């Protein structure tokens, strides 16, 4: 599954709109949309911030 889809699902599970999440991250709604729709090349630090804003823990597994 693509990371953008997972991030979108996590945001919706948290009951947040893109606008609300953007405010929590001190970002623009367009940035959240871009991450959710085109997150093929996303920084780990951005993923960590996204997870923290959603009260989630970021776990990465390489298999």
Buried (B, 14 or more C-beta within 10 A) or exposed (E): EEBBEEBBEBBEEBEBEBEBBBBBBEBEBEBBBBBBEEBEEBEEEBBEBBBEBBEBEEEEEEE
